[in-house]
Amino acid sequence: MPRCLILLLALAACATMRAPAATLQIQCNLPEAAVFIDDALVGRASEWAPPGRQIRPGFRRVELRLPGYYSYFAEIDLADGGGTLLKAELHPLLE
């Protein structure tokens, strides 16, 4: 019986703990642009449109890329429970 009680208490403690999270939203004139966070591909700009997605808080480097366009770069510092909206506009490469 005590083992069951210990297990239940441990499960309850895990249920109340959460990983730190912050919200990142991206508005981009080209929704098909690839989004990189800290040099890792994390999807397309359309997938990060408001309400956005949750990521680990802290200093992050964000880049949006699309062939034929100049890349967009931003450095952000997200607080736990905070959020940021990036408004990115990609411009065509000059020929």
N, CA, C and O atoms as CSV, one atom per row, in Angstrom:
chain,resi,resn,atom,element,x,y,z
A,1,MET,N,N,0.802,-1.205,0.000
A,1,MET,CA,C,0.000,0.000,0.000
A,1,MET,C,C,0.848,1.274,0.000
A,1,MET,O,O,0.526,2.195,-0.751
A,2,PRO,N,N,1.915,1.378,0.800
A,2,PRO,CA,C,2.726,2.593,0.776
A,2,PRO,C,C,3.349,2.856,-0.603
A,2,PRO,O,O,3.517,4.010,-0.996
A,3,ARG,N,N,3.692,1.784,-1.339
A,3,ARG,CA,C,4.273,1.972,-2.669
A,3,ARG,C,C,3.283,2.661,-3.596
A,3,ARG,O,O,3.672,3.523,-4.384
A,4,CYS,N,N,2.024,2.300,-3.514
A,4,CYS,CA,C,0.995,2.934,-4.353
A,4,CYS,C,C,0.874,4.415,-4.013
A,4,CYS,O,O,0.739,5.251,-4.906
A,5,LEU,N,N,0.922,4.738,-2.725
A,5,LEU,CA,C,0.817,6.121,-2.302
A,5,LEU,C,C,2.008,6.937,-2.806
A,5,LEU,O,O,1.841,8.065,-3.269
A,6,ILE,N,N,3.198,6.368,-2.714
A,6,ILE,CA,C,4.401,7.051,-3.197
A,6,ILE,C,C,4.314,7.278,-4.706
A,6,ILE,O,O,4.659,8.353,-5.197
A,7,LEU,N,N,3.854,6.270,-5.433
A,7,LEU,CA,C,3.713,6.388,-6.877
A,7,LEU,C,C,2.702,7.477,-7.239
A,7,LEU,O,O,2.948,8.271,-8.147
A,8,LEU,N,N,1.585,7.518,-6.548
A,8,LEU,CA,C,0.567,8.545,-6.811
A,8,LEU,C,C,1.099,9.945,-6.519
A,8,LEU,O,O,0.833,10.876,-7.279
A,9,LEU,N,N,1.838,10.103,-5.443
A,9,LEU,CA,C,2.415,11.405,-5.122
A,9,LEU,C,C,3.443,11.819,-6.180
A,9,LEU,O,O,3.492,12.986,-6.568
A,10,ALA,N,N,4.248,10.888,-6.639
A,10,ALA,CA,C,5.243,11.187,-7.665
A,10,ALA,C,C,4.568,11.597,-8.970
A,10,ALA,O,O,5.011,12.543,-9.621
A,11,LEU,N,N,3.510,10.905,-9.359
A,11,LEU,CA,C,2.784,11.253,-10.575
A,11,LEU,C,C,2.116,12.617,-10.454
A,11,LEU,O,O,2.097,13.384,-11.416
A,12,ALA,N,N,1.575,12.922,-9.296
A,12,ALA,CA,C,0.948,14.227,-9.078
A,12,ALA,C,C,1.982,15.341,-9.168
A,12,ALA,O,O,1.699,16.401,-9.725
A,13,ALA,N,N,3.163,15.120,-8.634
A,13,ALA,CA,C,4.221,16.123,-8.699
A,13,ALA,C,C,4.655,16.358,-10.140
A,13,ALA,O,O,4.892,17.501,-10.532
A,14,CYS,N,N,4.761,15.303,-10.930
A,14,CYS,CA,C,5.145,15.440,-12.331
A,14,CYS,C,C,4.080,16.185,-13.122
A,14,CYS,O,O,4.408,16.946,-14.032
A,15,ALA,N,N,2.831,15.981,-12.796
A,15,ALA,CA,C,1.742,16.631,-13.514
A,15,ALA,C,C,1.740,18.133,-13.268
A,15,ALA,O,O,1.311,18.889,-14.140
A,16,THR,N,N,2.204,18.588,-12.112
A,16,THR,CA,C,2.200,20.018,-11.822
A,16,THR,C,C,3.462,20.715,-12.321
A,16,THR,O,O,3.480,21.942,-12.421
A,17,MET,N,N,4.511,19.971,-12.633
A,17,MET,CA,C,5.744,20.564,-13.146
A,17,MET,C,C,5.613,20.709,-14.658
A,17,MET,O,O,5.048,19.844,-15.327
A,18,ARG,N,N,6.135,21.801,-15.186
A,18,ARG,CA,C,6.100,21.979,-16.630
A,18,ARG,C,C,7.449,22.497,-17.098
A,18,ARG,O,O,8.185,23.138,-16.348
A,19,ALA,N,N,7.747,22.212,-18.324
A,19,ALA,CA,C,8.978,22.733,-18.902
A,19,ALA,C,C,8.780,24.219,-19.194
A,19,ALA,O,O,7.692,24.617,-19.609
A,20,PRO,N,N,9.792,25.039,-18.989
A,20,PRO,CA,C,9.670,26.453,-19.307
A,20,PRO,C,C,9.320,26.631,-20.783
A,20,PRO,O,O,9.816,25.896,-21.637
A,21,ALA,N,N,8.470,27.601,-21.076
A,21,ALA,CA,C,8.067,27.828,-22.463
A,21,ALA,C,C,7.807,29.303,-22.708
A,21,ALA,O,O,7.416,30.044,-21.806
A,22,ALA,N,N,8.030,29.707,-23.938
A,22,ALA,CA,C,7.729,31.054,-24.416
A,22,ALA,C,C,7.056,30.890,-25.779
A,22,ALA,O,O,7.198,29.852,-26.425
A,23,THR,N,N,6.331,31.907,-26.208
A,23,THR,CA,C,5.606,31.832,-27.472
A,23,THR,C,C,6.280,32.698,-28.530
A,23,THR,O,O,6.616,33.857,-28.286
A,24,LEU,N,N,6.471,32.111,-29.708
A,24,LEU,CA,C,7.017,32.835,-30.850
A,24,LEU,C,C,5.972,32.815,-31.961
A,24,LEU,O,O,5.472,31.760,-32.350
A,25,GLN,N,N,5.654,34.018,-32.466
A,25,GLN,CA,C,4.739,34.173,-33.586
A,25,GLN,C,C,5.499,34.852,-34.717
A,25,GLN,O,O,6.307,35.750,-34.482
A,26,ILE,N,N,5.235,34.416,-35.950
A,26,ILE,CA,C,5.913,35.010,-37.104
A,26,ILE,C,C,4.878,35.391,-38.150
A,26,ILE,O,O,4.073,34.563,-38.576
A,27,GLN,N,N,4.910,36.655,-38.560
A,27,GLN,CA,C,4.114,37.122,-39.694
A,27,GLN,C,C,5.092,37.395,-40.820
A,27,GLN,O,O,6.034,38.171,-40.657
A,28,CYS,N,N,4.872,36.760,-41.962
A,28,CYS,CA,C,5.803,36.896,-43.079
A,28,CYS,C,C,5.010,37.108,-44.364
A,28,CYS,O,O,3.944,36.522,-44.552
A,29,ASN,N,N,5.541,37.953,-45.246
A,29,ASN,CA,C,4.881,38.195,-46.527
A,29,ASN,C,C,4.951,36.971,-47.446
A,29,ASN,O,O,4.229,36.908,-48.441
A,30,LEU,N,N,5.799,36.014,-47.128
A,30,LEU,CA,C,5.919,34.779,-47.909
A,30,LEU,C,C,5.741,33.586,-46.966
A,30,LEU,O,O,6.721,33.102,-46.400
A,31,PRO,N,N,4.500,33.103,-46.787
A,31,PRO,CA,C,4.228,32.050,-45.811
A,31,PRO,C,C,4.969,30.738,-46.058
A,31,PRO,O,O,5.081,29.913,-45.152
A,32,GLU,N,N,5.477,30.538,-47.279
A,32,GLU,CA,C,6.204,29.299,-47.575
A,32,GLU,C,C,7.682,29.380,-47.193
A,32,GLU,O,O,8.409,28.401,-47.364
A,33,ALA,N,N,8.143,30.525,-46.680
A,33,ALA,CA,C,9.541,30.681,-46.275
A,33,ALA,C,C,9.898,29.683,-45.171
A,33,ALA,O,O,9.096,29.416,-44.276
A,34,ALA,N,N,11.102,29.142,-45.251
A,34,ALA,CA,C,11.594,28.197,-44.242
A,34,ALA,C,C,12.038,28.971,-43.004
A,34,ALA,O,O,12.681,30.015,-43.112
A,35,VAL,N,N,11.687,28.447,-41.822
A,35,VAL,CA,C,12.053,29.077,-40.551
A,35,VAL,C,C,13.140,28.234,-39.892
A,35,VAL,O,O,13.001,27.020,-39.740
A,36,PHE,N,N,14.223,28.902,-39.505
A,36,PHE,CA,C,15.313,28.268,-38.776
A,36,PHE,C,C,15.438,28.971,-37.427
A,36,PHE,O,O,15.478,30.199,-37.357
A,37,ILE,N,N,15.500,28.184,-36.367
A,37,ILE,CA,C,15.759,28.724,-35.035
A,37,ILE,C,C,17.042,28.086,-34.542
A,37,ILE,O,O,17.153,26.863,-34.463
A,38,ASP,N,N,18.002,28.921,-34.214
A,38,ASP,CA,C,19.329,28.449,-33.797
A,38,ASP,C,C,19.904,27.467,-34.819
A,38,ASP,O,O,20.462,26.432,-34.453
A,39,ASP,N,N,19.763,27.802,-36.101
A,39,ASP,CA,C,20.290,27.042,-37.240
A,39,ASP,C,C,19.608,25.694,-37.466
A,39,ASP,O,O,20.115,24.872,-38.229
A,40,ALA,N,N,18.470,25.453,-36.816
A,40,ALA,CA,C,17.723,24.206,-37.019
A,40,ALA,C,C,16.414,24.520,-37.746
A,40,ALA,O,O,15.674,25.413,-37.333
A,41,LEU,N,N,16.129,23.795,-38.820
A,41,LEU,CA,C,14.891,23.970,-39.559
A,41,LEU,C,C,13.718,23.548,-38.685
A,41,LEU,O,O,13.693,22.427,-38.177
A,42,VAL,N,N,12.734,24.453,-38.504
A,42,VAL,CA,C,11.597,24.146,-37.628
A,42,VAL,C,C,10.255,24.257,-38.345
A,42,VAL,O,O,9.209,24.162,-37.703
A,43,GLY,N,N,10.264,24.454,-39.661
A,43,GLY,CA,C,9.016,24.490,-40.409
A,43,GLY,C,C,8.933,25.694,-41.323
A,43,GLY,O,O,9.937,26.340,-41.625
A,44,ARG,N,N,7.718,25.985,-41.758
A,44,ARG,CA,C,7.427,27.099,-42.652
A,44,ARG,C,C,6.840,28.258,-41.854
A,44,ARG,O,O,6.291,28.057,-40.771
A,45,ALA,N,N,6.955,29.460,-42.387
A,45,ALA,CA,C,6.448,30.653,-41.702
A,45,ALA,C,C,4.956,30.522,-41.399
A,45,ALA,O,O,4.498,30.971,-40.348
A,46,SER,N,N,4.205,29.918,-42.298
A,46,SER,CA,C,2.758,29.762,-42.083
A,46,SER,C,C,2.453,28.931,-40.835
A,46,SER,O,O,1.399,29.106,-40.223
A,47,GLU,N,N,3.350,28.041,-40.455
A,47,GLU,CA,C,3.153,27.203,-39.267
A,47,GLU,C,C,3.423,27.969,-37.980
A,47,GLU,O,O,3.073,27.499,-36.897
A,48,TRP,N,N,4.044,29.146,-38.084
A,48,TRP,CA,C,4.391,29.965,-36.921
A,48,TRP,C,C,3.523,31.214,-36.832
A,48,TRP,O,O,3.744,32.067,-35.973
A,49,ALA,N,N,2.524,31.324,-37.732
A,49,ALA,CA,C,1.624,32.479,-37.710
A,49,ALA,C,C,0.848,32.490,-36.394
A,49,ALA,O,O,0.678,31.444,-35.769
A,50,PRO,N,N,0.372,33.674,-35.966
A,50,PRO,CA,C,-0.392,33.738,-34.712
A,50,PRO,C,C,-1.491,32.686,-34.699
A,50,PRO,O,O,-2.199,32.524,-35.693
A,51,PRO,N,N,-1.647,31.972,-33.596
A,51,PRO,CA,C,-1.141,32.242,-32.258
A,51,PRO,C,C,0.298,31.793,-32.011
A,51,PRO,O,O,0.787,31.916,-30.888
A,52,GLY,N,N,0.984,31.280,-33.023
A,52,GLY,CA,C,2.386,30.900,-32.867
A,52,GLY,C,C,2.583,29.538,-32.241
A,52,GLY,O,O,1.661,28.726,-32.158
A,53,ARG,N,N,3.810,29.308,-31.801
A,53,ARG,CA,C,4.165,28.027,-31.178
A,53,ARG,C,C,5.022,28.296,-29.954
A,53,ARG,O,O,5.629,29.358,-29.816
A,54,GLN,N,N,5.057,27.316,-29.075
A,54,GLN,CA,C,5.870,27.451,-27.873
A,54,GLN,C,C,7.262,26.877,-28.115
A,54,GLN,O,O,7.429,25.830,-28.740
A,55,ILE,N,N,8.253,27.598,-27.598
A,55,ILE,CA,C,9.646,27.156,-27.672
A,55,ILE,C,C,10.309,27.401,-26.327
A,55,ILE,O,O,9.752,28.069,-25.456
A,56,ARG,N,N,11.488,26.859,-26.174
A,56,ARG,CA,C,12.265,27.062,-24.953
A,56,ARG,C,C,12.636,28.536,-24.825
A,56,ARG,O,O,13.067,29.141,-25.806
A,57,PRO,N,N,12.480,29.125,-23.649
A,57,PRO,CA,C,12.884,30.523,-23.490
A,57,PRO,C,C,14.397,30.679,-23.572
A,57,PRO,O,O,15.142,29.703,-23.490
A,58,GLY,N,N,14.834,31.917,-23.735
A,58,GLY,CA,C,16.251,32.219,-23.803
A,58,GLY,C,C,16.585,32.974,-25.075
A,58,GLY,O,O,15.698,33.377,-25.827
A,59,PHE,N,N,17.873,33.160,-25.304
A,59,PHE,CA,C,18.354,33.875,-26.485
A,59,PHE,C,C,18.238,32.956,-27.694
A,59,PHE,O,O,18.721,31.825,-27.666
A,60,ARG,N,N,17.602,33.436,-28.749
A,60,ARG,CA,C,17.397,32.638,-29.959
A,60,ARG,C,C,17.759,33.457,-31.191
A,60,ARG,O,O,17.558,34.671,-31.228
A,61,ARG,N,N,18.292,32.779,-32.189
A,61,ARG,CA,C,18.579,33.386,-33.489
A,61,ARG,C,C,17.574,32.813,-34.477
A,61,ARG,O,O,17.499,31.598,-34.663
A,62,VAL,N,N,16.802,33.689,-35.109
A,62,VAL,CA,C,15.746,33.276,-36.036
A,62,VAL,C,C,16.120,33.728,-37.440
A,62,VAL,O,O,16.552,34.862,-37.646
A,63,GLU,N,N,15.949,32.831,-38.398
A,63,GLU,CA,C,16.224,33.153,-39.798
A,63,GLU,C,C,15.091,32.613,-40.659
A,63,GLU,O,O,14.621,31.495,-40.444
A,64,LEU,N,N,14.651,33.405,-41.636
A,64,LEU,CA,C,13.676,32.970,-42.626
A,64,LEU,C,C,14.355,32.985,-43.977
A,64,LEU,O,O,15.007,33.963,-44.341
A,65,ARG,N,N,14.201,31.883,-44.735
A,65,ARG,CA,C,14.864,31.734,-46.032
A,65,ARG,C,C,13.867,31.269,-47.084
A,65,ARG,O,O,12.948,30.496,-46.812
A,66,LEU,N,N,14.085,31.768,-48.286
A,66,LEU,CA,C,13.330,31.294,-49.446
A,66,LEU,C,C,14.196,31.536,-50.672
A,66,LEU,O,O,14.691,32.647,-50.856
A,67,PRO,N,N,14.396,30.517,-51.524
A,67,PRO,CA,C,15.226,30.719,-52.711
A,67,PRO,C,C,14.717,31.904,-53.541
A,67,PRO,O,O,13.516,32.062,-53.759
A,68,GLY,N,N,15.670,32.732,-53.997
A,68,GLY,CA,C,15.329,33.890,-54.800
A,68,GLY,C,C,15.045,35.145,-53.982
A,68,GLY,O,O,14.723,36.195,-54.539
A,69,TYR,N,N,15.165,35.036,-52.647
A,69,TYR,CA,C,14.886,36.173,-51.757
A,69,TYR,C,C,16.035,36.336,-50.758
A,69,TYR,O,O,16.708,35.373,-50.391
A,70,TYR,N,N,16.235,37.587,-50.331
A,70,TYR,CA,C,17.184,37.834,-49.255
A,70,TYR,C,C,16.629,37.223,-47.967
A,70,TYR,O,O,15.422,37.274,-47.728
A,71,SER,N,N,17.487,36.655,-47.152
A,71,SER,CA,C,17.066,36.070,-45.874
A,71,SER,C,C,16.752,37.161,-44.866
A,71,SER,O,O,17.263,38.277,-44.954
A,72,TYR,N,N,15.903,36.820,-43.909
A,72,TYR,CA,C,15.556,37.709,-42.798
A,72,TYR,C,C,16.196,37.127,-41.544
A,72,TYR,O,O,16.103,35.924,-41.302
A,73,PHE,N,N,16.844,37.970,-40.746
A,73,PHE,CA,C,17.488,37.527,-39.506
A,73,PHE,C,C,16.954,38.327,-38.329
A,73,PHE,O,O,16.672,39.518,-38.456
A,74,ALA,N,N,16.817,37.673,-37.194
A,74,ALA,CA,C,16.446,38.359,-35.955
A,74,ALA,C,C,17.080,37.615,-34.790
A,74,ALA,O,O,17.221,36.392,-34.817
A,75,GLU,N,N,17.458,38.368,-33.775
A,75,GLU,CA,C,17.937,37.791,-32.524
A,75,GLU,C,C,16.955,38.232,-31.450
A,75,GLU,O,O,16.687,39.423,-31.291
A,76,ILE,N,N,16.420,37.262,-30.715
A,76,ILE,CA,C,15.414,37.559,-29.704
A,76,ILE,C,C,15.808,36.913,-28.379
A,76,ILE,O,O,16.536,35.921,-28.351
A,77,ASP,N,N,15.327,37.479,-27.303
A,77,ASP,CA,C,15.562,36.927,-25.972
A,77,ASP,C,C,14.199,36.729,-25.327
A,77,ASP,O,O,13.567,37.689,-24.886
A,78,LEU,N,N,13.754,35.493,-25.273
A,78,LEU,CA,C,12.422,35.167,-24.773
A,78,LEU,C,C,12.464,34.803,-23.295
A,78,LEU,O,O,13.269,33.973,-22.873
A,79,ALA,N,N,11.602,35.423,-22.523
A,79,ALA,CA,C,11.472,35.104,-21.102
A,79,ALA,C,C,10.477,33.966,-20.921
A,79,ALA,O,O,9.581,33.788,-21.746
A,80,ASP,N,N,10.626,33.205,-19.866
A,80,ASP,CA,C,9.680,32.130,-19.551
A,80,ASP,C,C,8.291,32.738,-19.412
A,80,ASP,O,O,8.090,33.681,-18.646
A,81,GLY,N,N,7.345,32.199,-20.149
A,81,GLY,CA,C,5.978,32.695,-20.123
A,81,GLY,C,C,5.753,33.906,-21.014
A,81,GLY,O,O,4.622,34.374,-21.145
A,82,GLY,N,N,6.816,34.420,-21.630
A,82,GLY,CA,C,6.707,35.589,-22.495
A,82,GLY,C,C,6.432,35.200,-23.929
A,82,GLY,O,O,6.232,34.029,-24.251
A,83,GLY,N,N,6.425,36.197,-24.774
A,83,GLY,CA,C,6.180,35.938,-26.179
A,83,GLY,C,C,6.677,37.072,-27.050
A,83,GLY,O,O,6.886,38.191,-26.582
A,84,THR,N,N,6.864,36.766,-28.325
A,84,THR,CA,C,7.339,37.738,-29.300
A,84,THR,C,C,6.642,37.514,-30.625
A,84,THR,O,O,6.392,36.380,-31.032
A,85,LEU,N,N,6.332,38.620,-31.293
A,85,LEU,CA,C,5.805,38.582,-32.650
A,85,LEU,C,C,6.857,39.177,-33.564
A,85,LEU,O,O,7.220,40.344,-33.424
A,86,LEU,N,N,7.351,38.370,-34.508
A,86,LEU,CA,C,8.297,38.851,-35.517
A,86,LEU,C,C,7.526,39.163,-36.787
A,86,LEU,O,O,6.744,38.339,-37.262
A,87,LYS,N,N,7.741,40.348,-37.336
A,87,LYS,CA,C,7.140,40.722,-38.613
A,87,LYS,C,C,8.267,40.754,-39.637
A,87,LYS,O,O,9.078,41.679,-39.666
A,88,ALA,N,N,8.297,39.732,-40.469
A,88,ALA,CA,C,9.392,39.565,-41.424
A,88,ALA,C,C,8.896,39.830,-42.842
A,88,ALA,O,O,7.838,39.355,-43.254
A,89,GLU,N,N,9.695,40.604,-43.572
A,89,GLU,CA,C,9.395,40.843,-44.977
A,89,GLU,C,C,10.619,40.455,-45.790
A,89,GLU,O,O,11.691,41.042,-45.639
A,90,LEU,N,N,10.450,39.462,-46.654
A,90,LEU,CA,C,11.534,39.022,-47.523
A,90,LEU,C,C,11.440,39.766,-48.837
A,90,LEU,O,O,10.348,39.968,-49.367
A,91,HIS,N,N,12.598,40.182,-49.372
A,91,HIS,CA,C,12.659,40.943,-50.620
A,91,HIS,C,C,13.358,40.113,-51.683
A,91,HIS,O,O,14.290,39.367,-51.381
A,92,PRO,N,N,12.901,40.242,-52.953
A,92,PRO,CA,C,13.540,39.469,-54.033
A,92,PRO,C,C,15.000,39.857,-54.223
A,92,PRO,O,O,15.380,41.012,-54.029
A,93,LEU,N,N,15.807,38.879,-54.601
A,93,LEU,CA,C,17.213,39.151,-54.923
A,93,LEU,C,C,17.290,40.006,-56.183
A,93,LEU,O,O,16.474,39.856,-57.093
A,94,LEU,N,N,18.253,40.885,-56.233
A,94,LEU,CA,C,18.463,41.693,-57.421
A,94,LEU,C,C,19.272,40.883,-58.422
A,94,LEU,O,O,20.190,40.157,-58.040
A,95,GLU,N,N,18.938,41.002,-59.684
A,95,GLU,CA,C,19.672,40.245,-60.692
A,95,GLU,C,C,20.658,41.093,-61.426
A,95,GLU,O,O,21.358,40.601,-62.311
